[in-house]
Amino acid sequence: MDIEADLPVWKEYARQRGLFPALLSYLELRPQNFYKIIPDVDGTQFVTARGWEDLSELLYVYQQLGLPTDWELVHQFLQHEEVARDVAAYLELYRKYSDAYGVDEILAGRIRPGVYARAMDAAFDERLSLVSLIGSGLAVRFAAARDAGTVTDRCYAFLKSFHAAPAEGTPAQLWQKMLDARKGELTEEQHHLLPDKRRDRISAEVERLLGEWMPDAADFEQAFEQARAGFAAQAEASEKLTETASQALEYAFDFIENAFGEGQEMVVFVTELTVGPDSAPFIADNGCERYYRYNQSLLVGSRRAALRQQLEQDEIRGNEHSLEF
């Protein structure tokens, strides 16, 4: 049976699963390293899709613990020494780029002195890494806003059902009965679109909030008003996260426009927004005039193909633009 690696299809899956952003950025620059099976005198060297996914899980853990990564660690998952060394070097560069450019500050509208000059003078691969970092920062904000919105919607549905339910026992007893009945419930759409860990976090947050809002009033209308006060605070917090994400998106466009204009960096940025599992739905729900304008004017699909061709030519020329920091 012949097996052919399809990176674009796998990347769609990887985005949905939340693959470590630096790995997706690396594969954007080095797509030829996605899948390799090479016989060697010391045994077969190989890189597979499963290796990238397992490495991603480890990198998230190491990031939380503040632990460094080296090529030997990467090599445990990507069993090809040259690729493992290249990935390890890029991971270090990716971290340094994030620190040097101050991506969180860019997304807050605060640009450090000299950042524009550095971005405009940077090599092509560094500029693409910066765009990836900005996209990753936005993705975190989009996901937080969407998850908070999902939590708010599910809490709203619960309160609506509670208000319409026949009065049985005390309000607290009815509340608990309904809470027990809904534990673990998810719609089919949520089940397919969200990774398991993310679904679990959302469900846990809904359970936590509904537990906190359990009313103690004897009267059902008073009990409902008690719970609605808690819901109002959650809805306000959710709205603030949406506003923060929308503003960060505007700041990101400001930066990329000022640094790169309508160049290939903008094509990459708009394309990633289009295919992102959280960015696309977030923009559909909340809008972004500049996204729609650039998506139309840049003809993202054809420009993306031209960008891929340039990257391949750069690789043939022996990586003319070095990844050295």
N, C-alpha and C positions, 0 to 999 in steps of 0.2 A: 504494500500500500504506500503510495507516494503522499507525503505531507508537505504542503507549501505554507510557509509562514506569511500571514497577512497582517502586517503591522497596523494599517488604518482600522481594520475591524477590531483588532485587539485593543487599540488605544481607546476606542469607544467604550469597550468593556472596562478598561482600566480607569477611565474617568468616572464611570458610574461607581466603581468600587473604591474610588478615592486613592489611587496609587500615589505614592510619595511624589510631590510635584517635581523635585529635582530629577527624578528618573524619567519622567515624561519629557522634561526639557532636554535631557541628555539624548533621548531617542529622537527628538526633533532634529538635533544636530548630527547624530550618528545613527541613522536608521539601519545602516548596514550591519550594526552590531546587535540587532534585536535577536536574531536567531542564527546560531552557528553550530554545526556538527563537524568536527575536524579530527580524523584519525591521527594519532601521534605515537611515536615509539614508546612513550611512557603511559599510553592510554588515551582514550578519546577526550578531546577538549570540547566542551559544549556550553551553549547559552540557550536557554529556553524561556518561553513565556512564564512558566511556573517559577523559574528562578527569579525573574524580575518581581513577581508578585510577593514571593516569600521574602526577598530582600527589602521590599517596601515595608512589610510588617515590622521587620527588625529595625529599620531606620526610624520609624515612628517611635518605637520604644527607646532607642538610643537618644533621640531628640528630647524626649520627655525627661530622661535621666541625665541629660547633658554630657553624654559620653562621646568620645571621638570615634571615628571610623577610619580604618586603613584598608589597603588593598587586600590583605590577607583575609580580613573579615568578609569583604565583598566577594572574594574568590570562593568562599564556602557556598555561595549561591550562584555565582556566575563562573562556571568551571572552565574558564578560558583566561589564562594569565594576562595576556595583552589587554583584553577587554576589561578585566577586573581592575587592572592598574589604571586604565583610562577613566573608568567610572569613578574610582576612588579619588583621582585627581580632580575630576569635575565636581564631585560632591563638595570638596574643600573649596574650590573656586566659587561654587554657587553660594556657599555660606559667606565667603568673603565679599562677594558682590552685594549680598543683602546688607551686610554691615556697612560697606563702603558707600552705598547709595542711599541708605536709610529708607527702605521701601515703605515702612509704616508711616514715616514722616511724609513721604510723597503722597500717600493715600489720605493723609490728614491735611494736605495743602501746605505743608511746610517743607520747602526745598532747601537743603543745605547749600552753603556757598561752594561753588565749584562743581556741583553735580551736573549741571547742564553741559559745562565744558567737557567733563570727563565722558559723559554719555555720547556726545557728538564726535569725540575723538576716538572712541573705543573701537576695537575690532568688531567685525560683523557678528561673531559668535558671542561676544560679551554683550552686545546690544540685544541679541535674541534672548540671552539668559536674563537680562534685566527685564525685558518684556514678560518673560515667563514668571519672574518673581512678582512683578506687579499683578499679573493675572492670578497667581496663587494667593496673594494677599486679598484680592477681591473675592476669590472663591470662598475663602474663610468667612468673609462678611456676608456674602450671599447665602451661604449655608446656614449661618447663625440666624439671619433674618427669616429664611424660609422655614427653618425648624421651629422658631418661635411662633411663626404664623400658623404652622400645623398644630402646635400645642394649643394655641389660642382657639383655633377652629374646633378642635376636639373638646376643649373645655366648654365652649359655647354650646355645642350640641348636647353636652351632658346637662348643662343648666337649663336649656330649653326643654329637654325631656323631663327633668325634675319638676319644672314649673307646670308641665302639662299632665304629669302623672296623677292618678287618683290618690288621695290622701290615705295612707295606711300606716297606722301607728304614729310615732312621733316623726318630725322632719328628719331628725338624725338617723332614725332607723331606716326610713325610706332612702335617705342618701347613701347609707352604708350598703343597703341591699342593691341599689343601682350600681354602686362602685364595685361591688363584688361581681356583678353580672358583666361588667364591661372590661374587666381586667384582661389584657392581652389582645383585645380586639383591634384589628387593622383591616382597612379596606383592601381589596385586591390591588388597586392602583398603588397604594402605599407599599404593599408587600413587594411588588415588582420593581418599583423605582428606587427604593432606599436600601442601602446595605444593612445587613442584620444588626450590626452594632449601633448604627444610627437609629434604626427603628426602635431598638431597645432603649436608647437614651431618651427618645421622644416619649415613649410609653411610660418610662420611669418618671419623667418630668410631669406628665399629665397626672399620674397617680399621686405624686408628691403634692401638687397644687390642690387637687381635689380633696386630698386628705387634710390639708391645711384649712380649706374653706368649709369643712363640714360644719353646718350651723348648729347652734345650741338653743336657739329660740323655740318656744313651744308652738308658736303660730306659724303656719306654713308661709304666709306672705312675708312676715318678718324674717323667717329663715332664708327665703329666697333673696331678700334684700341684703342680708349678711353675705351670702355667697356672691352676689353680684358685685359687691364692693371689692372683693378679692379679684374677681374677673376683670374689673375695670383697670386695676393696677397692672395686671398681666397684659391686657390689650395695649395699654400705654407703653409698656416696656417693649412689646413687639413692634409697635409703630416707630419707636426710637431707633431700633435696630435696622428697620427698613430705611429710615431716613439717613442713618449713618452709612449704610451700604450704597445708597443712591448718590450721596455726596462724594463718597470715595471713588465711585465710578466717574463722576465728573472731574475730580482731581486727577484721576489717571489719564483721562483724555487730555486734560490741560497739559500734563507733563509730556505725553508722547507727541502731541501737536508741537509743542515748543522745542522739543529735543530732535524730533525726526520728521516732522511734517506728515505728508501722506506717503511716506516711503514704505519699504517692505516691513518695517517694524509695525506700522499701523495695520498692515494686512494681517500679520500674525496675530496681533492683539484682537482685532475684530473677529477673525476666524475662531480664536479660542473662546471668545464670548459666545459665538454662535453655536459651538458644539459643546460647551460646558454644561454638565448636568444640573447645575444650579444657576449659572449665569443666564442661560437662555430663558428658563421659566421666570426668573426674577425680572428680566427686562420685559418679557411679555406681559407680566402683571403690573409693572411699575413704570415702564417706558424709559426711553433715553433717546432724545432727538439726535444726538451726534452718532450714536450707534447706528440708527436707521440710515442716516445720511451717508456715513462712510461705507456701510454694508452695500448700499446701492451704488455709490460713486466709484468704489475701488474694484468692483466686479471681483469679489473675494476669491471665487473659485479659480478663475484663470490666473490671477496674480499669485495665488498659492502654488499653482503648478510651476510658474516661472521661478518662484522662490526655491522650490524643491530642486529644480534643475541647477540653480546657482550653487546650492549647498553641495550637490553631487560633483559639480565641476571643481569646487574648492577642495573637496576630498581628493579628487584625482590629481590636483596640483600639489598634493602633499601637505594639506592643511596649512596653506599660506598664512592664515591668521592663527597665531598660536593661542592656546588656552592659558598661557602663563599669566599669572596675576602681577 
